[in-house]
Amino acid sequence: MIIESEIQSTKKKIISALKDLINQKNLEPGDKLPSERMLSERFNVSRGNLRDALQTLEYYGLVKSIPQSGTFIADIGITAMNGMIDDILGLPSPHFKELVEARIFLELKAVKLAALRRTADDLIHIENALADYSDKVIRGEDAVQEDLLFHLAIARASRNATLNTFMLKITPEIINNFEQHHVCDKDTAFKGIEEHKTILDAIKNQDPFAAKEGMKKHFKDLYQYCYNVD
């Protein structure tokens, strides 16, 4: 956790330096930022750390990276950009309970959309993810990552790119917390197989109500766990 804190601190320092550079040079929407090499030398940071900071700004829509061309300021006014960067710098690391709340909120919507919009390829992807999860559980192995991949397959089937992006964004931290707190025991994992099958069947039948109810039932134990611990 100390290493993760140091990484986040370094990233925020680079983002703050990028903000100062944009203001000092009066860069406007569409202007190109200096190359990664020049920026890493200017800020005395590794190119890997710089790239991580730029990817964060791109995720929030503040810069745009174009292969073979460089990184450009997004089409947003300087006042809005400064305000959004300040908000990004002020973001705390999310608590596990907050991640769970966000996940539940997103997935209850995603599973309904998946039931309405899923394709044949989506069903195959979800079925394969469920098979991988089931195999791990039956062998008595940890299946946290396979569990999350099943849910990501549903998010993908929602055909909502923004919703899918949010799920991809929070998944690594959720996996880390699941493994750290040992959230899922053996009995819960086996029950998860049947609950996953119920959700998959509802998506196959294109029944958004049944899909949502299946997901709510699936999240019951997780929700209770999070609100019965400190």
KAPEDA-V513135 format. One record per pair of residues at least 4 apart in sequence whose ideal C-beta (glycine too) atoms are under 6 Angstrom apart, sorted by sequence separation. I is the first residue (numbers start at 1). GAP is how many residues later the second one is. D is the distance in Angstrom with one decimal. If there is no record, write none. Layout:
BEGIN
i;gap;d
I;GAP;D
I;GAP;D
END
This chain:
BEGIN
i;gap;d
20;4;5.9
27;4;4.3
34;4;4.0
45;4;4.7
76;4;5.1
94;4;4.6
103;4;5.9
106;4;5.9
107;4;5.9
113;4;5.6
114;4;5.1
118;4;4.2
143;4;5.6
170;4;5.8
177;4;5.9
184;4;4.8
192;4;5.9
219;4;5.4
224;4;5.9
22;5;4.6
34;5;5.3
40;5;5.6
45;5;5.5
57;5;4.4
58;5;5.2
76;5;5.2
94;5;5.3
118;5;5.9
136;5;4.6
158;5;5.6
178;5;4.9
184;5;5.3
202;5;4.8
57;6;4.6
65;6;4.9
137;6;5.0
40;7;4.7
58;7;5.7
136;7;3.7
63;8;5.3
64;8;5.0
156;8;5.6
202;8;3.9
203;8;5.5
155;9;4.7
202;9;3.8
40;10;4.8
64;10;5.6
133;10;5.2
136;10;5.3
36;11;5.3
39;11;5.5
63;11;5.8
62;12;5.3
155;12;4.2
202;12;5.3
61;13;5.7
133;13;4.0
36;14;5.8
132;14;4.7
133;14;5.5
152;15;5.9
199;15;4.2
198;16;4.4
199;16;5.8
54;17;5.8
133;17;5.4
62;19;5.9
129;20;4.9
130;20;5.6
129;21;4.1
148;23;5.4
195;23;4.2
129;24;4.5
17;26;5.0
126;27;4.5
148;27;5.8
125;28;4.8
14;29;5.9
145;30;5.9
14;31;5.8
144;31;5.9
188;33;5.8
144;34;4.6
122;35;3.8
144;35;5.8
14;36;5.9
15;38;5.1
32;38;5.0
33;38;4.6
10;39;5.3
14;39;3.9
118;39;4.4
32;40;5.3
114;40;4.9
11;41;5.6
11;42;5.0
31;42;4.9
117;42;4.4
183;42;6.0
111;43;5.6
114;43;3.9
29;44;5.4
110;44;5.7
114;44;4.8
110;45;4.7
113;45;3.8
27;46;5.4
29;46;4.5
150;46;5.9
113;47;5.9
110;48;4.3
137;52;4.6
110;53;5.6
137;56;6.0
134;59;5.1
106;60;5.8
106;61;5.8
19;66;4.7
130;66;5.1
102;68;6.0
99;71;5.6
99;74;5.9
126;74;5.8
99;75;5.3
12;77;5.4
96;81;4.5
118;85;5.5
115;87;6.0
115;88;4.9
114;89;5.3
115;91;5.4
115;92;5.9
116;92;5.6
115;93;4.2
112;96;4.0
115;96;4.2
112;99;6.0
111;100;4.5
112;100;5.2
111;101;5.9
108;104;5.7
111;104;4.6
108;107;5.8
107;108;5.8
104;115;5.3
100;126;4.8
97;129;4.8
END
